[in-house]
């Protein structure tokens, strides 16, 4: 199969996948080719397969330019970057990588809920900043320091984080910053974008156990999220195009109704024209200033400007986002918000899962060119 040309349309998503493809096929990395039009004109006859992912697949224009294309094998579950109608019209096979990434994505969804509600990222930044500005520099022999401050750093850290309440913490750190001016910058902004102040307050923490969770899309991933959330005693409700008869969770016929009746709203559906901007202003307002939005689906599920304004204005309580509308670009207004957790689309990003996904991509290509049944056929 070495003579079969495979066009990888996305940036190489995994070194193992690239290695396995190069062992079996003639691999072209489209992302790194400067003159794509010239390349396609020169190589279109030899390209019989396309490998893409959630960022790039095979649109109608590319399919039209590849007359000998037989199969599109996607390194993802989502198919929104593939023109399925055009593939169906041309008899082009399509595969994806379902099941193997379900657990990782569901785990991440729960992690985002905990991170937003318990301010885990904010707390981490706080500890690192206080540690970096105080360790080894709290007490300087060249300064006249009151005797009660001439104590071991670790003892002071215990006092600050365990024995004192938040008002005393702020007072103590304020005094330290005066004694040691080198600490002032770190205590003030903690290196956040746009100079955003780091207002660390335990009163902003919320518990996760018992919060009502609404899920948009109850497929493999949605069900896995529901199962995990149940372990935290969370009541589960959901919205899909039609009610499912084989699940016990409460069904809402509209996303607005679902949002109005849950405290955490999770986007876990496929991206289609019907689900594009399924999270709009009306849904966000229904979720409200105490609600949290978790998106592990696709960025265009959410009307991003509406989400940003709702978070900035306080009309939405918080958000955990693994995907964005124009990846890898992220709205800068989100960087300074302490109630938002931002991830770089890493839902399936573990070594074990990425290997299994790569094996499915390669296995589907091999099966096709050996005239065997596809492992995970879509078309």
N, C-alpha and C positions, 0 to 999 in steps of 0.2 A: 504493500500500500504506500510505499515511499513516494511514488510518483503522483499520488493524489494531493492536490493543493487544498489546504485548509486556511481560510482567512479569519484571523482573530480580529474582530472589529473593535473590541474594548482594549484599554490598557491591560497588559498581562495581570490577571487577578491573583495568580498564585504560581510560584516558581515550579512547584511539582506538576501542575497542569501543563505548563510550557514544556517542561522536560519530557513528559509522557507523549505529548503531541509531536514533538520534534523527533522522538524515537520511531514514530510510526508513519508520519506524513511529511509533506513539504509544507512547513508552517510559514505563513506570511503575517507579520504584525502590522496591521493597517494603521494603528495609532502612531507609529513612529515613521511612517512613510510621508515625506514632505509633499510630493506631487502625486496625489491620490488618483487624479484623473488619468495621468500618464501610466501609472502603475496598473490600473484596471484595464486600460486599453491593451497593455502588453501581456497581462496574465489572466485575463478573464476566462480564457478557454480551459485553463488548467485547474481553476478553482471549482471544486465540487461540494465544498462544505463551508459553513460559517460557524464560528464559535463566538458567542457574545455573552453579555451578563446584564445586570440591572441598569448599567449606564449606557450600553450600546449593543444593538443587536443587528437586525436586518430590516430596514425600511423598504418601502416600495421602490424607491429610486435605486438602491443598491441591488435589490433582487432583479430589477430590470437590466442592470448592467452585467449580471452574471448569468449568461445563457445556459451554463451547464450545472448550475447550482441544484443539488439534490437534497440537502439536509441542513437544517439550522439546529445546532445543539447548544442550548443556553446554560451557562454556569450560574443559574438562579432558578427560583420558582416562578417569579413574575415574568409575564410574557408581553408586557406593554411596549417593549422596544422592538417587537417583531410584528410585521404586518401579516397577521394570520390569514386575512382574506386573500392577500396576494399569494401567499404560500399555498393556500387551498386551491386557488385558481390554477397555479402552475404544477400542482402535485408534489410540492416540496415537503418533505417530512420535517417535523418539529419535535424537539424533545426538551425537557427541563430537568431540574434536580429536586423533586419533591421528597418529603418525608425525612431525608437525612439531616435537614437543617431545622426541623420543627422544634426540637428541644432547645437548641441554642437560642433561637429567636424568642421563644416563650420565656426562657430564663432571663434574657435581656429585658424583656418587657417588665417582669417582676422587679428586676434590678433597678430599672428606671423609676418605677413607682416608689420604691424604698428610697432611692437617691433624692427624688424631688421632695417627698414628704418629710424625710428625716434630715434633709440638708446635708447629705453625706459629702458632696463635693465642696460645699462651703466650709464645712467643719475641717476637712482635710487641708484646705488652703489656710485656714486660721491656724491650725497647729504648726504647719510648715513655716508660716510667716513669723509667728511668735518664737518658734524654735530658732530660726535663722537669725533673728535680730537680737535674741537674748543670750543664746548659748556662747559662753566664753567671753561675753562682753557686758554682762549685766553689771559687774562690779569691776571697776578699774582702780588700780592703786593710785592713779594720778588724780582721781576725783575725791572730793570730800563727801563720802557717802554715809548716811545715817547707819548706825550699827545694825538696825533691824533688817537692812537690805543686804548686809554682808553675810549671805547664806548661800548654801549650795544651790546651783541652778535647778537640779532635779527636785529638790525639796520645794523650791518656789513654784515649779511647774505643778506639782501635786497640789499645793495650796490654791493655785489659780484655778485649776480644772476640777478639783474635787471639793475643797472645803469652802470656797467662796461662792456667793451668788453673783449673778451677772453684773449688777451695779458695782459691786466691789471689784470685780475683774476689770471693768472699764476704768475705775478710779486708780487701781494699782498699776495697770499698764500705762495710763496717762502719766503717772508720777515717774515710772521708769523711763518713759520717753523724754522727760525733762532732765532726769539725771544723766541719761546717755542719749544725746541728740542723734547719734547715728541710727537709733532705732525708729526715729520719728517717721521716716518715709515708709518703712515697712508696716508700721502700725496704722498708718493713715490709709493707704490705698491697696496694699497687698498685691501690687502689680496688675490690677485689673485693667482691661481695656477701657478707654475713654475716661480714665481717672475715677471710675466709679468707687464710691466709698464702700467699705466692707463693714456692713452693720451686722455684727454677729450677735444674735439674740436667741436664747433657747426658747423664747416664747413663740418663735416662728416655726418650731418643729411640730409636725403632726404625726399621729400614729397611723400605721397602715392596717393593722389587724381590725377587721370588722367594717372597713370602708366598703361601700357598695361599688361594684365594678360593672360597667357597661361595655360590651364588646361589639364593635362593628365588624361583622364577618365571622362566622362560626365554622370555618373550615378546619383543617388540621392544626394550624397555628392558633387560631382562636380558641379551639377546644383545649389545647395544651395550656394556654394562658388561664382559661377558666379553671382547669383542674388544679393548677398551682395556687391560684387566688383562693380557691375553696379551702386550701390547707391553712390559710390565714383567717378563716371564718368570714370571708367576704361574700355577701349576697351577690349573685351573678344574674345579669340580664343581658339581652343581646338584640341586635337588629340584623336581619338578612332580607333578601328579596322576598322570600316566603318563609313562613314559620316552619320550624323543624319538629316533626312529630316524635323524634327519638331522643330528645333532650329534655331535662327537667327544669331548665332555666326559664325565667320570665321573658316573654317576647314582646317587643314594642314594634309596631308597624312603621314607625318613622324614626329617623335619627334624632330629631328634635325631642320627641317624647322620651327616647332613651337617655339623652343628655340631661333632660330635666329630672330624671329619676335615678341618677347615679352620681357618685362623688368623683369617680375616676373613669374617664372615657378612653377606651383603647381602640385605635384604628388597626385592624388586622385583616382587611379585605383586599382583594385584587384591585389593581388600578385599571379601570375601564372609563369610557366616556361618561357612564352613569355615576361612577364614584369619584370622578375628578371634582375637587372642591366640595366633597361631601361634608367636610367641616367648614362651614361658612359662618357669617356673623350671627345668624339666628341660632345655630347650634351652639356656638361659643357662649352667647348670652344665656341660653338655656342651662348650660353647664354652670356658669356663674362664677362669682368672685371667690368661692371656696372650692371650686372644682379644679381637677387636674386633667390635662390632656396628654396621652401617651401615643406617639406615632412610631410604629415599627413597620408600617406598610410602605408607602411611597410618599415622597414629598408633595406631589401634586394632589394628594388626597385633601390637603389643607389649603385654604385660601390664606397664604402666608402673610400678606399685608394686614389682613383682619386679625390673624393670630398675634402678630407683633403689637398692633395697637391695643388689643385687649389686654395683653400682658403688661404693657407700659402703663396703661390707664387703670389697671387693677380690676378690670372686668372679668378676668380669668385668674384663678388662684395660682396656677403653675403649669409647667409643661416639661415632659421628657421626650426629646426628639432624637431619633437615630437617622432620620432622613429629612431632606430639604428639597424645596421646589427647584432650585438651580444648583445642584451639587457640582463642585464642592463649595460653592459660595453660600455663606450664611449671613442673614441680616445682622449688621453690626449692632443694632439696637438690643439684640438679645445678650450680647457679651457682658453687659454690666448688671444683668438681672440675677439676683440670688435665688430666685424660685424657678430657674430654668436649668435643665441639664442637657448638654449638647454632646452628641456622639457622632463620629464620622462614618456612619452607615456600616456598622460592624455586627449586625444581627447574627450573621452566620460565621463570624470571624474567629473560629477556633481552629487549631491545627487539625484536629480529628475530623471536624465537619468539612473543612475545605478539601481535605484529602478525599473524603467520600464523594463530595460533589465533583471533584476532578475525575475520579474513577467512573462516575456515571456519564460525564461528558464524553470521555474517551471510549467507554464501553458502548455507548449509543452509536458513536461513529463507526466503531469496528463492526458492530452488529449490522448496521446498514450496508456497509461495503462488502460484508461477507454474506449478504442476503439472509440474515437471521432476524428473528423478532427483536424489535427495539425494546430496551429495558424500561424506559419511561416515556412512552409516546404521548404527544399531545395531538399531532396530526399524522 
